[in-house]
Amino acid sequence: MIKEILEELASSVVQHSPYRRVLVSFYDQAITPAPDSTAHVLDFATEGLTSNDQRTIRLFIASGGIIRGDKYRPSFRISNSYYIPAGSVPFSVAPRIPSRRRFISPHSWRAGDILLIPCRLNDGIIGQVSVDDPRDGGRPTPSKLRELENLTSVAAIALVEAQQRENMIERHKLFSFLTDNAMTGVLIVQQRRVRYANDRALALFGYERDELFAMEPWWQLFSPDDRIALRKGDENPSPGDLETRGIRGDGGTIWLHLQSLAMDYEGAPALMLNILDISERVHTEKLLREKAFRDPLTDLYNRHYFDESIQRELKRSQRYKRPFTIMMTDLTNFKRVNDQLGHQEGDRILRNVARLVQEQVRESDWVIRYGGDEFLIILPETGVQVEALAERLRRIVSEWSSANVPEVRIGIDIGWATWTSDKDFSLTRLLKIADSNMYAEKEKR
């Protein structure tokens, strides 16, 4: 686009002005009329120059194409242009391609003269039209320059707009290349809709592109727990990070890490989401947490889990004024098992008792291996019905022992303590009461 505008400008100058040789240049940045202000020539177009002249220009650009602002001196200024007589051309003016034409009149244009019409934008110069070889042989005057300056001013606006469009196209090409080849999913969301999705994002969510673009609002793609935060990001785009669950087109879920970046997309504020599938990492972390909280022999929760979680459960009961019971148990004659039958048999018994206990409680209850042959059973929202559970546990352990360990009579001693809103015991107090009740039962044997 820039090249076409430069060529059109060069052609128009030759057609609508007396000058037969034209060099139009466009700079990489605006300069000012100052010695230390510099730019590089990005592109050019010519009219009336020979192939050798054009080769000279290309070599100049290839070697850096540095343009300096000191040629735009007040002493050279005519109207909004600069006429530099042959004997006064600054050394910094390059490339120099003087006309081969000979001018006879002493007050006419001379072969080494230069006329520069800057392409101005605001207070800067973004390019120039350099002309010589006037048909009438005359020097420039403000009235002769007016039409040429107007043409250059219009061209300057067109050049800036073309550069902005070309930059946008290049950025879009680069963006598309990077996102289409990215290992992560990329979505651009704007005003409740998905505006862009790369192939990786489509694969993560299991949608076709047109299905994703038709979805409104776009935050349906994510867990309901995080939709408020995502909606705020759509209304007021701002950078941030979030771990959430994505909801696939087939109804499945995946764990995702979202990195959001505020941006302009097609002239309006938008949010770019960089999406990484972390399902495997989350699964691994869950397994590691489970392993840290699980007893390796019985696969029950361990004492560490109890210490981490029990205060939270107690506070919940206190908040909602619901009963909460801690049941403490240990096995009778378990030492005799280890002494007479060995530790491997003791381990087998512990695994089976753990299984039996786990089968008798609700999903909301926890069974903890507290240490050795001691187990804790945490019973949220349980009070008077604890006795029935205790009786079932005594019976099933006794029955299993009779059938599987005839050499030693295994039983289970049980004690418990219940927190209620009218007996606001501390955790330490509850454990002490449960332990005392268990040993009281043991003493009865």
DRENBA-728035 format. One record per residue (C-alpha): x, y, z. Coordinates in steps of 0.25 Angstrom, whole numbers, plus 5000, padded with zeros to 4 digits. Example, Ala and Ser with C-alpha at 12.3 -4.5 7.8 and 13.67 -1.06 7.14 Angstrom:
<nodes>
504949825031;505549965029;
</nodes>
This chain:
<nodes>
500050005000;501150105003;501950074990;500650094982;500450234989;501850274987;501750234972;500450304970;501050434977;502250434968;501350414956;500450524960;501550624963;502150604948;500750624943;500250744951;501550824953;502650874944;503650774949;504150654941;504950584951;504350534964;504850454976;503850424987;504350365000;503650315012;504450305026;504350205037;504050315047;503750465047;504950565048;505050715051;505950825045;507050795054;508550735052;508350625062;506950585056;507150455047;506250355041;506450245031;505750235017;504750125017;504350125003;504350214991;503750244977;504350324965;503850384952;504850434941;506050364947;506950274939;507250124943;508650164948;508050284956;507050174963;508250084965;508950194973;507750214982;507550064985;509050064989;508850184998;507650115005;508349985006;509550045013;508650105023;507850215016;508150315027;507350445026;507750565034;506850685038;507950795036;507550815022;506250875026;506851005029;506051135031;507051205021;506551105010;505051115013;504051165003;502651155007;502651015013;503750965004;505250975004;505951024992;507450994993;508351054982;509450974976;510651044983;509951034997;509550884997;509850825011;510850705011;509750625018;508850635006;508850495000;508750434990;509150544980;508650524966;508850654959;508150684946;508850664933;508150784927;508750914925;508051044929;508451174921;507851284929;508751334941;507451344949;506851214945;506951074951;508351014951;508750874950;509150854964;507950924971;506950844980;505550864983;504950784995;503550784999;503350715013;502250615016;501850675029;501050615040;500750695052;502150755056;502950645049;503450615035;503150475031;503650475017;503950575005;503750604990;505050644984;504850704970;505750774959;505850794944;504650894943;504150904929;504151054929;505451064935;505051154946;505251164961;504151124970;503251234976;502151214987;501051224977;501651114968;501851024981;500451034986;499850924978;501050834980;501050854995;499550824996;499750694988;500850654998;500050685010;498950595005;499950485002;500550505016;499250465022;499050345013;500450295015;500250295030;498950225029;499550125019;500750095029;499750075040;498949975032;500249905028;500749895042;499349845046;499449735035;500849695039;500449695054;499249605050;500149515041;501149505053;500049485063;499349375054;500749305052;501049305067;499649265072;499449155061;500749095064;500649105079;500548985089;499549065097;498149105094;497849245090;496549315091;496249465088;494849505095;494149635093;492749675097;492249535102;492749465089;493949385085;494649465073;495849375071;496249235074;497449155070;497449015067;497948975080;496749045087;495748975078;496448835082;496448865097;494948905097;494448805087;493748905078;493748945064;494149085061;492749135057;492149075069;493149145078;492849275071;491349265073;491449235088;490949355097;491449385107;492849325105;493049295120;492049175119;493349105115;493849115129;493449065143;492249135149;493149165161;494049255153;493049325143;492849445151;494349475151;494349445136;493149535133;493849655140;495049625131;494149635119;493549765123;494849825128;495949755122;497149745131;498349645132;498349525142;498449385144;497449275148;497349125150;495949075147;495248965140;494848965126;493548905121;493748835108;492648815097;492448675101;492148715115;493548665121;494348755129;495848795128;496748875138;497348995131;498249105135;497749245129;498749355126;497949485122;498449605115;497749735112;497849775097;497249845085;496549755075;496049815062;495949955069;495249915082;495749865096;495849715097;496449605106;497349505100;497349375108;498649285108;498049145112;498949035117;498448895120;498848855134;497948735136;499148645137;499848735147;498548745156;498348595155;499748575160;499648675171;498348615176;499048475176;500248535184;499348605194;498548475195;499848405198;500248505208;498948485215;498748335214;499248225222;500048135213;499548005220;498048025221;497848135211;497048215221;497348355224;498548375234;498748455246;499348575238;498048585230;497248585243;498148695249;497948775236;496448765235;495848745248;495748885253;495048925240;494048825243;493848865257;493649015253;492648965243;491848895253;491949025262;491449115251;490249035248;490048975262;489948835257;490448715266;491848655263;492348525268;493748475269;493848315271;495148255276;495448105275;496548005277;496547855275;496547755287;497647655287;498447715276;499747705283;499547555284;499347545269;500647605267;501347525277;500747385273;500447405258;501447505254;501347645249;500947605235;499747545240;499547675249;499547755236;498547665229;497647685241;497747835241;497447845226;496247765227;495747835240;495947965233;495147915221;494047865230;493948005237;493948085224;492848005219;491948035231;492048185231;491448295221;492248365210;492248485218;492948415230;494448405231;495148285236;496548315242;497648215245;498148295258;499348205261;499648055263;498247985264;497548115268;496448175258;495648305259;494348315252;493848465250;492348465249;491848605245;490448635248;490248515256;489848495271;488848395277;489048295266;490448265269;490148155278;489548075267;490748095258;491648045270;490747915272;490947885257;492447905257;492547815269;491747705263;492447705249;493847715255;493547595264;492847515253;494047535243;495047505254;494347375257;494347335243;495747385239;496647385252;496147265260;497447255268;497247395275;495947455279;495947595272;494947705277;494747855276;494647945288;493948075285;493748215292;493248345287;492948485290;491848575283;491948725282;490648805283;490348945283;489948935298;491248865301;492348945294;493548855297;494848885291;495548785281;496448735292;495348715302;494548635292;495748545289;495948525304;494548485306;494548385295;495848325300;495248315314;493948245309;494748155300;495648105312;494448095321;493847995311;495147925311;495147915326;493747845326;494347725318;
</nodes>
